[in-house]
Amino acid sequence: MGAWHDNYFLQLGGETATLQLNRQIITVFNLYRLVLALILLISYYYRSNTSPLGSVDPELFLRLTISYAIFNLATLLIPARLQETLNGQLYFASIILTDIVVLEMLSYASGGFSSGITPLLILPVASGSLLFGIRISTFFAAIASIALIFGEFYHFLSVPLSEEYYVQTGLLGLLLFITALGIQTVGARIREKDLINRRQAISIQALQQINEQIIQRMHAGIVVLDQEETVLHCNDAARNFLAIPKEETTALTIPAILHEQLQSWLHHPENRQVKFRLSNQSPEIQANFTYLQTGNSVNILIFLENYSELSSRAQHLKLMSLGRLTASIAHEIRNPLGAISHAAQLLSESPQLRRDETRLLGIIHTHSLRMNKIIQNVLELSRHKIADTEKIELGTWLLRFAERIKTSYKHPIQCLVVVPSEPVWIRFNPSQLEQLLTNLCDNGLRYSLKFTGEAAVTLELGVNATNALAWLDVIDDGPGVDERDEEQIFEPFYTTENSGTGLGLFICKELCEANQSQLFFQRTADGRSAFRLNFGHPDRQTI
């Protein structure tokens, strides 16, 4: 299991947690060894007459201390890259064994156990217990104990009249074994806890990266503000909605219209925020606000959703309900309506009809046709299923559409198409696009003819420079829509003409929303009437 975790950490971070911990321990240990060598060297030069340092062999003590200091400095300064090329365990083991041998020789040169240097062997043995397993750490304790006993025995033989410290040496050897076993147990727990902490940290980091990827790929815009309304974070969808360039990463602020909605929510959080647009070319956006607790601070979280996409999701449910309703209406109304129309036709064939009776029969016939057209339009709307969209090069498609619509009228019409030189791609259902533009062009041609005496319409295609999405204007020379009617012209059964059904523009708007597009009325720079279509992204599938 330990090897599997090491490989896991190696794949994620380039190094295993065990090697990182060992390097930290050996670095601290090397620093301690260098400080110890310097202390021994300084203490030797400034020793008193009664000091045991180097009392038996001063030359051996001095040479060993200087060599020990140089060796410790070299091991402390050895580059990490060079350490990686060496065998890690052999490198660490050689340092510990060197310490045991040098400390025991310094102890001998200073008078053996009585010098007080031999207890310093506890630290190399303890470090070995942290760095290695139970067998190797016990081996270090055994080597240190043997070196203690041999050093004390050799000191007794080589130095006349020296005192015997065999009991103290044996107790110190026992202490070394206890230290090795105790530190090994504690070190195993520390190592296990460290591995768990590192594994949890990597898991948290991976989850954070996954969350960031999810947030960045969300269709909904996410914006996080601090108390000063400075943007702390926003995903790609929010940047597209708010027209924030991806290159801009510092000092981001929200648009004025969103700021107004935020202030309205702060003062009246119970009120529902209305949808808005940053410009005529941008989609309708619905903003929702909430507080976000982050530690001791409270930030503001804003959700931005494309209102047209929300409408298209609700579109399918609405059409299903409308289909069931219109099926029953058609059955209940069409039969008696057909009977009324048929009876009126039979009456109109009577040679005895007076002029006023003929006029009344004409009214019955006209309104029967109107009622039948209303039912036909509603049935046609209810039969729309989920849009089977295709990727269309709109410029070429519009040129062919203009030729088709010119040949479909008995009287001459003008249909001017203005397209950019570069291809413009959209995603739309071709038959629904045909129906949509036919309805809009019919309206434009009819009102242009009434207002100017000439049936003319212009189809102008362009691309929004901010979000690179296509737009299309259907422009006519009619009187346009009264400002009081602009909010109602897309409502079902709303019409300003006595002969109209009030379903034409409603059906057009529904077709747009079913294809993730927007339709609205505006006026051009020269005051002409225009219906603008803002298309969705050509690579986004219809939901």
Secondary structure, DSSP 8 states (H G I E B T S, - for coil): -HHHHHHHHHHHHSS-HHHHHHHHHHHHHHHHHHHHHHHHHHHHHT--TT--TTSS-HHHHHHHHHHHHHHHHHHHHS-HHHHHHS-HHHHHHHHHHHHHHHHHHHHHHTTGGGGS-GGGGHHHHHHHHHHS-HHHHHHHHHHHHHHHHHHHHHHHHHSTT----HHHHHHHHHHHHHHHHHHHHHHHHHHHHHHHHHHHHHHHHHHHHHHHHHHHH-SSEEEEE-TT--EEEE-HHHHHHHT--TT--SS----HHHHHHHHHHHH-TTS----B-SSTTS--EEEEEEEEEETTEEEEEEEEEEHHHHHHHHHHHHHHHHHHHHHHHHHHHHHHHHHHHHHHHHHHT-TT--HHHHHHHHHHHHHHHHHHHHHHHHHHHHT--S---EEEEHHHHHHHHHHHHHHT-SS--EEEEE--SS--EEEE-HHHHHHHHHHHHHHHHHHHHHHHSS-EEEEEEEE-TTT--EEEEEEE-S----GGGTTTTTSTT--SSTT--S-HHHHHHHHHHHTT-EEEEEE-TTS-EEEEEE---TTS---
